[in-house]
């Protein structure tokens, strides 16, 4: 199983790699929306973790582009945000697997990712 983690914070990327790597999940991390879009076109991911606040383009724009590049991944996407009421609208909530608010509990994150991957 492969997880694409789109997260601009280096310590969080390291945490995600260690956390899911110990479960045998191949974690590929990118630090920007543009890097994510380049990866998404290649496919092969079981799930996507998407930070809504990125340095170059925001998570909303990444979702828009995903609709064309990899629409099958929308329902396998977990959004990570510090302010869900401001950064995630209702239509986005309906098309993704889950929305988690930062800071999140590690158990909630791992349970959500495992559940998402088990449905695929």
Phi and psi in degrees as GROMACS dihedral restraints (atoms count N, CA, C in turn):
[ dihedral_restraints ]
;  ai    aj    ak    al  type     phi  dphi    fc
    3     4     5     6     1  -123.0    20    10
    4     5     6     7     1   136.1    20    10
    6     7     8     9     1  -120.0    20    10
    7     8     9    10     1   127.4    20    10
    9    10    11    12     1   -98.6    20    10
   10    11    12    13     1   118.4    20    10
   12    13    14    15     1  -107.4    20    10
   13    14    15    16     1   115.4    20    10
   15    16    17    18     1  -105.3    20    10
   16    17    18    19     1   100.8    20    10
   18    19    20    21     1  -148.7    20    10
   19    20    21    22     1   127.7    20    10
   21    22    23    24     1   -85.6    20    10
   22    23    24    25     1    -9.7    20    10
   24    25    26    27     1   -92.7    20    10
   25    26    27    28     1   115.9    20    10
   27    28    29    30     1   -59.0    20    10
   28    29    30    31     1   -45.2    20    10
   30    31    32    33     1   -61.8    20    10
   31    32    33    34     1   -36.0    20    10
   33    34    35    36     1   -68.1    20    10
   34    35    36    37     1   -39.6    20    10
   36    37    38    39     1   -60.3    20    10
   37    38    39    40     1   -43.1    20    10
   39    40    41    42     1   -63.0    20    10
   40    41    42    43     1   -42.3    20    10
   42    43    44    45     1   -60.8    20    10
   43    44    45    46     1   -46.5    20    10
   45    46    47    48     1   -62.5    20    10
   46    47    48    49     1   -41.6    20    10
   48    49    50    51     1   -62.3    20    10
   49    50    51    52     1   -46.0    20    10
   51    52    53    54     1   -68.1    20    10
   52    53    54    55     1   -45.1    20    10
   54    55    56    57     1   -61.0    20    10
   55    56    57    58     1   -48.8    20    10
   57    58    59    60     1   -87.3    20    10
   58    59    60    61     1   -25.4    20    10
   60    61    62    63     1   -62.4    20    10
   61    62    63    64     1   -35.0    20    10
   63    64    65    66     1   -68.2    20    10
   64    65    66    67     1   -18.6    20    10
   66    67    68    69     1   -92.4    20    10
   67    68    69    70     1     6.4    20    10
   69    70    71    72     1    81.5    20    10
   70    71    72    73     1    14.9    20    10
   72    73    74    75     1   -91.4    20    10
   73    74    75    76     1   129.8    20    10
   75    76    77    78     1   -78.6    20    10
   76    77    78    79     1   110.7    20    10
   78    79    80    81     1  -102.4    20    10
   79    80    81    82     1   124.4    20    10
   81    82    83    84     1  -113.4    20    10
   82    83    84    85     1   121.7    20    10
   84    85    86    87     1  -108.9    20    10
   85    86    87    88     1   141.6    20    10
   87    88    89    90     1  -132.2    20    10
   88    89    90    91     1   155.2    20    10
   90    91    92    93     1  -108.7    20    10
   91    92    93    94     1     7.3    20    10
   93    94    95    96     1  -150.0    20    10
   94    95    96    97     1   161.1    20    10
   96    97    98    99     1   -66.1    20    10
   97    98    99   100     1   -39.2    20    10
   99   100   101   102     1   -65.6    20    10
  100   101   102   103     1   -39.2    20    10
  102   103   104   105     1   -65.8    20    10
  103   104   105   106     1   -36.4    20    10
  105   106   107   108     1   -63.4    20    10
  106   107   108   109     1   -44.3    20    10
  108   109   110   111     1   -63.2    20    10
  109   110   111   112     1   -36.1    20    10
  111   112   113   114     1   -63.9    20    10
  112   113   114   115     1   -39.2    20    10
  114   115   116   117     1   -73.5    20    10
  115   116   117   118     1   -39.6    20    10
  117   118   119   120     1   -61.0    20    10
  118   119   120   121     1   -33.5    20    10
  120   121   122   123     1   -62.7    20    10
  121   122   123   124     1   -26.3    20    10
  123   124   125   126     1   -78.5    20    10
  124   125   126   127     1   -21.8    20    10
  126   127   128   129     1    69.7    20    10
  127   128   129   130     1  -168.1    20    10
  129   130   131   132     1    87.9    20    10
  130   131   132   133     1     9.1    20    10
  132   133   134   135     1   -94.9    20    10
  133   134   135   136     1   141.6    20    10
  135   136   137   138     1   -85.4    20    10
  136   137   138   139     1   -27.2    20    10
  138   139   140   141     1  -160.1    20    10
  139   140   141   142     1   161.3    20    10
  141   142   143   144     1  -132.1    20    10
  142   143   144   145     1   130.8    20    10
  144   145   146   147     1  -102.7    20    10
  145   146   147   148     1   123.6    20    10
  147   148   149   150     1  -124.6    20    10
  148   149   150   151     1   112.0    20    10
  150   151   152   153     1   -72.4    20    10
  151   152   153   154     1   130.4    20    10
  153   154   155   156     1   -77.9    20    10
  154   155   156   157     1   -19.1    20    10
  156   157   158   159     1  -109.9    20    10
  157   158   159   160     1    98.8    20    10
  159   160   161   162     1  -113.2    20    10
  160   161   162   163     1   166.3    20    10
  162   163   164   165     1   -75.8    20    10
  163   164   165   166     1   -32.8    20    10
  165   166   167   168     1  -103.3    20    10
  166   167   168   169     1   -60.7    20    10
  168   169   170   171     1  -123.6    20    10
  169   170   171   172     1   146.8    20    10
  171   172   173   174     1   -81.5    20    10
  172   173   174   175     1   169.9    20    10
  174   175   176   177     1   -61.0    20    10
  175   176   177   178     1   -32.1    20    10
  177   178   179   180     1   -61.6    20    10
  178   179   180   181     1   -42.2    20    10
  180   181   182   183     1   -67.8    20    10
  181   182   183   184     1   -37.8    20    10
  183   184   185   186     1   -61.0    20    10
  184   185   186   187     1   -43.5    20    10
  186   187   188   189     1   -60.0    20    10
  187   188   189   190     1   -43.2    20    10
  189   190   191   192     1   -57.9    20    10
  190   191   192   193     1   -46.1    20    10
  192   193   194   195     1   -68.4    20    10
  193   194   195   196     1   -34.1    20    10
  195   196   197   198     1   -60.8    20    10
  196   197   198   199     1   -32.5    20    10
  198   199   200   201     1   -57.0    20    10
  199   200   201   202     1   -28.4    20    10
  201   202   203   204     1  -100.6    20    10
  202   203   204   205     1   -40.5    20    10
  204   205   206   207     1   -76.8    20    10
  205   206   207   208     1   -42.0    20    10
  207   208   209   210     1  -151.8    20    10
  208   209   210   211     1    64.4    20    10
  210   211   212   213     1   -60.0    20    10
  211   212   213   214     1   -26.7    20    10
  213   214   215   216     1   -67.2    20    10
  214   215   216   217     1   -17.8    20    10
  216   217   218   219     1   -88.2    20    10
  217   218   219   220     1   -12.0    20    10
  219   220   221   222     1   -57.4    20    10
  220   221   222   223     1   -45.8    20    10
  222   223   224   225     1   -76.3    20    10
  223   224   225   226     1    -2.3    20    10
  225   226   227   228     1  -111.0    20    10
  226   227   228   229     1    17.2    20    10
  228   229   230   231     1  -106.5    20    10
  229   230   231   232     1   135.0    20    10
  231   232   233   234     1  -115.0    20    10
  232   233   234   235     1   119.7    20    10
  234   235   236   237     1   -87.2    20    10
  235   236   237   238     1   139.2    20    10
  237   238   239   240     1  -117.7    20    10
  238   239   240   241     1   123.9    20    10
  240   241   242   243     1  -148.6    20    10
  241   242   243   244     1   151.8    20    10
  243   244   245   246     1   -88.9    20    10
  244   245   246   247     1   -21.5    20    10
  246   247   248   249     1  -138.7    20    10
  247   248   249   250     1    77.7    20    10
  249   250   251   252     1   -59.5    20    10
  250   251   252   253     1   -33.1    20    10
  252   253   254   255     1   -70.2    20    10
  253   254   255   256     1   -22.8    20    10
  255   256   257   258     1   -98.9    20    10
  256   257   258   259     1   -27.4    20    10
  258   259   260   261     1  -106.9    20    10
  259   260   261   262     1   -12.4    20    10
  261   262   263   264     1  -127.9    20    10
  262   263   264   265     1   116.1    20    10
  264   265   266   267     1   -88.8    20    10
  265   266   267   268     1   171.6    20    10
  267   268   269   270     1   -63.6    20    10
  268   269   270   271     1   -35.5    20    10
  270   271   272   273     1   -67.5    20    10
  271   272   273   274     1   -35.6    20    10
  273   274   275   276     1   -67.8    20    10
  274   275   276   277     1   -39.8    20    10
  276   277   278   279     1   -59.2    20    10
  277   278   279   280     1   -36.6    20    10
  279   280   281   282     1   -72.7    20    10
  280   281   282   283     1   -27.5    20    10
  282   283   284   285     1   -96.3    20    10
  283   284   285   286     1    -9.5    20    10
  285   286   287   288     1  -105.1    20    10
  286   287   288   289     1   168.2    20    10
  288   289   290   291     1   -71.3    20    10
  289   290   291   292     1   -45.0    20    10
  291   292   293   294     1  -160.9    20    10
  292   293   294   295     1   162.1    20    10
  294   295   296   297     1  -125.8    20    10
  295   296   297   298     1   122.8    20    10
  297   298   299   300     1  -113.9    20    10
  298   299   300   301     1   138.5    20    10
  300   301   302   303     1   -94.4    20    10
  301   302   303   304     1   131.8    20    10
  303   304   305   306     1   -82.0    20    10
  304   305   306   307     1   143.7    20    10
  306   307   308   309     1   -73.8    20    10
  307   308   309   310     1   140.4    20    10
  309   310   311   312     1  -106.0    20    10
  310   311   312   313     1   157.0    20    10
  312   313   314   315     1   -77.4    20    10
  313   314   315   316     1   135.7    20    10
  315   316   317   318     1   -58.3    20    10
  316   317   318   319     1   -38.0    20    10
  318   319   320   321     1   -63.4    20    10
  319   320   321   322     1   -39.5    20    10
  321   322   323   324     1   -64.3    20    10
  322   323   324   325     1   -42.3    20    10
  324   325   326   327     1   -64.0    20    10
  325   326   327   328     1   -49.7    20    10
  327   328   329   330     1   -64.8    20    10
  328   329   330   331     1   -40.3    20    10
  330   331   332   333     1   -62.2    20    10
  331   332   333   334     1   -42.3    20    10
  333   334   335   336     1   -66.4    20    10
  334   335   336   337     1   -43.7    20    10
  336   337   338   339     1   -64.1    20    10
  337   338   339   340     1   -45.4    20    10
  339   340   341   342     1   -61.4    20    10
  340   341   342   343     1   -42.2    20    10
  342   343   344   345     1   -63.3    20    10
  343   344   345   346     1   -45.1    20    10
  345   346   347   348     1   -59.9    20    10
  346   347   348   349     1   -46.2    20    10
  348   349   350   351     1   -68.3    20    10
  349   350   351   352     1   -31.2    20    10
  351   352   353   354     1   -71.3    20    10
  352   353   354   355     1   -22.0    20    10
  354   355   356   357     1   -82.6    20    10
  355   356   357   358     1    -8.9    20    10
